[in-house]
Amino acid sequence: MIWRACFKRGVPQDKADTLVVGDLASGTDSELARITFPTQFVTTPAWSPDGRRLAVGVLTPEGGGRVSVRVIDIESGRQETI
C-alpha cells in the first residue's frame, strides 16, 4: 500500500497556489498542480476511492466568483473541470 497525502501550498512570491502530493513513507513531496492568482484552490483535496485521482474546488473570478470542481489524474497531471 502506498501512503500519500495531498495538501495545498501557497507560493506568495509567484502569486500561486499549488497542490502537493507527499509520500509519507519517504518524506518526499512533488507538485501536482499549480494555478495563479486570482484563480485559487478553495477546498481540501479529496482522493478518489482507487487513489488515482484527486478532486478539489477551484475559485475563478468569472462573473464575480465561480467555484468549480477540478479532477486531477495523479500520474499524468491531466486536469478536467466538472
C-alpha positions in Angstrom: 0.0 0.0 0.0 1.2 3.5 -0.9 0.7 6.1 1.9 0.3 9.6 0.4 -1.2 12.9 1.4 -2.2 15.8 -0.7 -2.3 19.4 0.5 -2.4 23.0 -0.8 0.7 25.0 -0.5 0.7 28.8 -1.3 3.6 30.3 -3.2 3.1 34.0 -2.4 6.2 35.1 -4.3 4.7 33.6 -7.5 1.1 34.6 -6.7 0.3 30.9 -7.0 -1.4 28.0 -5.2 0.0 24.5 -5.6 -1.3 21.1 -4.8 1.4 18.9 -3.4 1.4 15.1 -3.1 3.6 13.8 -0.3 4.9 10.3 0.1 4.6 9.6 3.8 7.0 6.7 3.8 9.9 8.5 2.2 9.1 12.1 3.4 9.3 13.4 -0.2 6.8 15.5 -2.0 6.1 16.7 -5.5 4.0 19.4 -7.0 0.9 18.0 -8.8 -0.8 21.2 -10.0 -0.2 25.0 -9.9 -2.7 27.8 -10.5 -2.1 31.6 -10.4 -4.0 34.4 -8.7 -6.8 35.4 -8.9 -7.7 31.7 -9.5 -7.2 29.6 -6.3 -7.8 26.3 -4.7 -10.6 26.7 -2.1 -11.3 23.2 -0.8 -9.4 20.4 0.8 -8.4 17.9 -1.9 -10.3 14.6 -1.9 -8.9 11.3 -3.1 -10.9 9.0 -5.5 -11.5 5.6 -4.0 -8.9 4.0 -6.2 -6.3 6.6 -5.3 -5.7 7.6 -8.9 -7.3 11.0 -8.9 -8.0 14.0 -6.7 -10.9 16.4 -6.7 -10.5 20.0 -5.5 -12.7 23.1 -5.6 -11.3 26.0 -7.7 -12.4 29.6 -7.4 -12.2 31.7 -10.6 -13.1 35.4 -10.8 -15.5 35.0 -13.7 -18.9 36.6 -13.0 -17.9 37.9 -9.6 -16.6 34.5 -8.5 -17.3 31.0 -9.5 -16.4 27.7 -7.9 -16.0 24.5 -9.9 -14.6 21.1 -9.2 -11.3 20.1 -10.9 -10.4 16.4 -11.1 -6.6 15.7 -11.4 -5.0 12.5 -12.5 -2.2 11.7 -10.1 0.1 10.0 -12.7 -0.3 12.3 -15.7 -1.3 15.6 -14.0 -4.1 15.9 -16.5 -6.9 18.1 -15.3 -10.6 18.0 -16.0 -13.2 20.6 -14.8 -16.6 19.0 -14.0 
